[in-house]
Amino acid sequence: MKAVIIAGGRGTRLRPLTDKIPKPLLPIGKKPILEIIIERLRDHDFTDIILNVKYKAESIKAYFHDGSNLNVKITYFEDDEPCGTAGPIKLVEHLLDGEPFLTMNGDLLTDLNFNDMYKAHLVNSAELTMATKRFSMKVPYGVLYMNNGNLLSIKEKPEVEFLINAGIYIVSPSALDIIPKNQYYDMPDLIQTLIQQGRKVETYYLDCEWQDIGTIENYNKAKAQATEDQ
């Protein structure tokens, strides 16, 4: 099965770490982030990896080569201009063989069973399946609950919970007709358009470990967790 990994960003939120090292090669424990992602995809039968690279692309290519050292096949592609998280997929449409594929951001660590998510997509006959995760945050202030200008109650520093987009998708080729070619276009744009057109979008809840390492704080947390697990 095929997976498209979007890993061409400059990693500006991780500066100064990414001034010399591209984000996909930042280490978590003994391995770069991207190597961990690829190994986990491989272990769930995604062995045909299409890798979107741009910033310090030669360093990434020099590390992974054709992927044979990880028992996968890696095909690289670069977009001339930043194309968002969905735009790059349009550029590799010819490589997807008309089959549903997985796509994800290259800064996510998860022990998701990717194969199970893929099977759920097929069973649901969806055009796009989006992984979701619960996220909670503590409001640092007292929150007022009002009705018609009247104060009903106040709750000090409540914790609120959201269901968030986890940045992992299974996409059927039929959804690609929406994505414009050679234009900036994000996955939320694709999802919103599919919904507006009445086409089938499903969600897949992640009841598993999931980390976005796109910031210094989250990256340090992931490194600390890896040290504990060793």
C-alpha positions as CSV (number, residue, x, y, z in Angstrom):
1,M,0.0,0.0,0.0
2,K,1.0,3.6,-0.6
3,A,1.6,6.4,1.8
4,V,2.3,10.1,1.0
5,I,4.3,11.9,3.7
6,I,4.4,15.7,3.6
7,A,7.9,16.6,4.9
8,G,9.0,19.6,2.9
9,G,8.4,22.4,5.4
10,R,11.2,24.5,6.9
11,G,10.2,23.7,10.5
12,T,10.3,27.3,11.6
13,R,8.7,26.6,14.9
14,L,11.6,24.3,15.7
15,R,14.3,26.9,15.1
16,P,17.2,27.1,15.9
17,L,17.2,23.2,15.7
18,T,16.2,23.2,12.1
19,D,18.6,25.9,10.9
20,K,21.1,23.1,10.0
21,I,19.0,19.9,10.3
22,P,15.7,19.4,8.4
23,K,12.8,18.6,10.8
24,P,12.4,15.0,9.5
25,L,16.0,14.2,10.6
26,L,15.7,15.5,14.1
27,P,16.4,12.6,16.4
28,I,13.9,11.0,18.8
29,G,16.0,8.7,20.9
30,K,18.4,6.9,18.5
31,K,16.5,7.6,15.2
32,P,15.2,10.5,13.2
33,I,11.5,11.3,13.4
34,L,10.9,10.3,9.8
35,E,12.7,7.0,10.2
36,I,10.3,6.1,13.1
37,I,7.3,7.1,11.0
38,I,8.4,5.1,8.0
39,E,9.1,2.0,10.1
40,R,5.7,2.2,11.7
41,L,4.0,2.5,8.3
42,R,6.0,-0.4,7.0
43,D,5.0,-2.6,9.9
44,H,1.4,-2.0,8.9
45,D,2.0,-2.9,5.2
46,F,2.6,0.6,3.8
47,T,5.8,-0.2,2.0
48,D,5.5,2.2,-1.0
49,I,6.4,5.6,0.4
50,I,6.0,8.8,-1.6
51,L,8.0,11.5,0.2
52,N,7.4,15.2,-0.3
53,V,10.7,17.1,0.4
54,K,12.0,20.6,-0.2
55,Y,13.9,22.2,2.7
56,K,17.3,20.6,2.8
57,A,16.0,17.8,0.6
58,E,19.4,16.5,-0.3
59,S,20.2,15.7,3.4
60,I,17.0,13.6,3.6
61,K,17.7,11.8,0.3
62,A,21.2,11.1,1.5
63,Y,20.0,9.5,4.7
64,F,17.2,7.4,3.3
65,H,18.3,6.8,-0.3
66,D,15.7,4.5,-2.0
67,G,14.4,3.1,1.3
68,S,15.7,-0.4,0.7
69,N,17.6,-0.3,4.0
70,L,14.2,0.0,5.7
71,N,12.6,-2.6,3.4
72,V,10.4,0.0,1.7
73,K,10.5,1.8,-1.6
74,I,10.8,5.6,-1.4
75,T,9.9,7.9,-4.3
76,Y,10.9,11.6,-3.7
77,F,9.1,14.6,-5.2
78,E,9.6,18.4,-4.7
79,D,7.1,21.2,-5.3
80,D,8.4,24.3,-6.9
81,E,6.4,26.5,-4.5
82,P,4.8,25.7,-1.1
83,C,1.6,23.9,-1.9
84,G,0.1,23.3,1.6
85,T,-0.8,19.9,3.0
86,A,-3.1,18.8,0.1
87,G,-1.5,20.5,-2.9
88,P,1.5,18.2,-3.1
89,I,-0.8,15.2,-3.4
90,K,-2.1,16.5,-6.7
91,L,1.4,16.5,-8.0
92,V,1.8,12.7,-7.4
93,E,-1.6,11.6,-8.6
94,H,0.0,9.7,-11.4
95,L,2.0,7.6,-8.8
96,L,-1.1,6.5,-6.9
97,D,-2.4,3.8,-9.3
98,G,-6.0,4.7,-8.7
99,E,-6.1,3.1,-5.2
100,P,-6.9,4.7,-1.8
101,F,-3.7,5.8,-0.1
102,L,-2.6,7.2,3.3
103,T,-1.2,10.7,3.7
104,M,0.1,12.3,6.8
105,N,2.3,15.1,8.1
106,G,5.9,14.2,8.7
107,D,6.1,15.5,12.2
108,L,3.7,13.0,13.9
109,L,4.6,10.1,16.1
110,T,1.8,7.6,16.8
111,D,1.4,3.9,17.5
112,L,-1.8,3.9,15.4
113,N,-2.6,0.7,13.5
114,F,-2.5,2.3,10.1
115,N,-3.8,-0.8,8.5
116,D,-7.0,-0.9,10.6
117,M,-7.7,2.7,9.7
118,Y,-7.3,1.8,6.0
119,K,-9.7,-1.1,6.3
120,A,-12.2,1.1,8.1
121,H,-12.0,3.6,5.1
122,L,-12.8,0.8,2.7
123,V,-15.6,-0.6,4.8
124,N,-17.2,2.8,5.0
125,S,-16.8,3.5,1.3
126,A,-15.6,6.9,2.2
127,E,-13.8,9.4,-0.1
128,L,-11.7,10.6,2.8
129,T,-11.2,9.4,6.3
130,M,-9.6,11.7,8.9
131,A,-7.9,10.6,12.1
132,T,-9.1,12.5,15.1
133,K,-7.9,12.8,18.7
134,R,-9.2,14.3,21.9
135,F,-7.2,17.4,23.0
136,S,-7.7,19.2,26.3
137,M,-6.4,22.5,27.6
138,K,-6.7,24.5,30.7
139,V,-8.1,28.1,30.3
140,P,-5.8,30.3,32.5
141,Y,-8.7,32.6,33.6
142,G,-12.1,32.5,35.2
143,V,-14.7,31.8,32.5
144,L,-18.1,33.5,32.7
145,Y,-21.3,31.8,31.7
146,M,-23.9,34.4,30.5
147,N,-27.5,34.5,29.4
148,N,-28.9,37.6,27.8
149,G,-26.3,39.8,29.5
150,N,-26.9,38.2,32.9
151,L,-24.1,36.4,34.7
152,L,-25.2,32.8,35.5
153,S,-22.0,31.5,36.9
154,I,-18.2,31.6,36.9
155,K,-15.8,28.8,36.7
156,E,-12.2,29.3,37.6
157,K,-9.6,28.0,35.1
158,P,-11.8,25.2,33.6
159,E,-10.3,22.5,31.4
160,V,-11.9,22.3,28.0
161,E,-11.8,19.4,25.6
162,F,-11.9,19.4,21.8
163,L,-11.9,16.7,19.1
164,I,-9.0,17.7,16.8
165,N,-7.7,16.8,13.3
166,A,-4.8,14.4,13.9
167,G,-3.1,15.1,10.6
168,I,-3.5,11.5,9.2
169,Y,-5.8,10.7,6.3
170,I,-6.9,7.9,4.0
171,V,-7.9,9.4,0.7
172,S,-9.7,7.8,-2.3
173,P,-8.6,8.9,-5.7
174,S,-12.0,10.3,-6.5
175,A,-11.4,13.1,-4.0
176,L,-8.4,14.4,-5.9
177,D,-10.5,16.1,-8.5
178,I,-11.1,18.9,-6.0
179,I,-7.4,19.8,-5.4
180,P,-6.1,22.5,-7.8
181,K,-2.8,21.9,-9.5
182,N,0.2,24.0,-8.6
183,Q,-1.7,26.0,-6.0
184,Y,-1.5,26.2,-2.2
185,Y,-4.2,24.0,-0.8
186,D,-4.6,22.5,2.6
187,M,-6.3,19.3,3.8
188,P,-9.0,21.2,5.7
189,D,-9.9,22.9,2.4
190,L,-10.3,19.6,0.8
191,I,-12.4,18.2,3.7
192,Q,-14.6,21.2,3.8
193,T,-15.3,21.1,0.1
194,L,-16.1,17.4,0.2
195,I,-18.6,18.1,3.0
196,Q,-20.2,21.0,1.1
197,Q,-20.6,18.8,-2.0
198,G,-22.3,16.1,0.1
199,R,-19.5,13.6,-0.5
200,K,-18.6,11.0,2.2
201,V,-16.1,12.1,4.8
202,E,-15.6,9.8,7.8
203,T,-13.6,10.2,11.0
204,Y,-11.4,7.6,12.8
205,Y,-10.8,8.1,16.5
206,L,-7.2,7.5,17.7
207,D,-7.4,5.6,21.0
208,C,-3.6,5.4,21.0
209,E,-0.4,7.4,21.5
210,W,-0.2,10.5,19.3
211,Q,2.3,13.3,19.4
212,D,2.8,16.4,17.2
213,I,6.5,17.3,17.5
214,G,6.2,20.5,15.5
215,T,7.2,22.8,18.4
216,I,10.3,22.9,20.6
217,E,8.1,22.1,23.6
218,N,6.5,19.1,22.0
219,Y,9.8,17.9,20.5
220,N,11.4,18.0,24.0
221,K,8.5,16.0,25.4
222,A,8.9,13.4,22.7
223,K,12.6,13.1,23.3
224,A,12.0,12.7,27.1
225,Q,9.4,10.0,26.5
226,A,11.8,8.1,24.2
227,T,14.5,8.3,26.9
228,E,12.1,6.8,29.4
229,D,11.1,4.0,27.0
230,Q,14.7,2.9,26.4
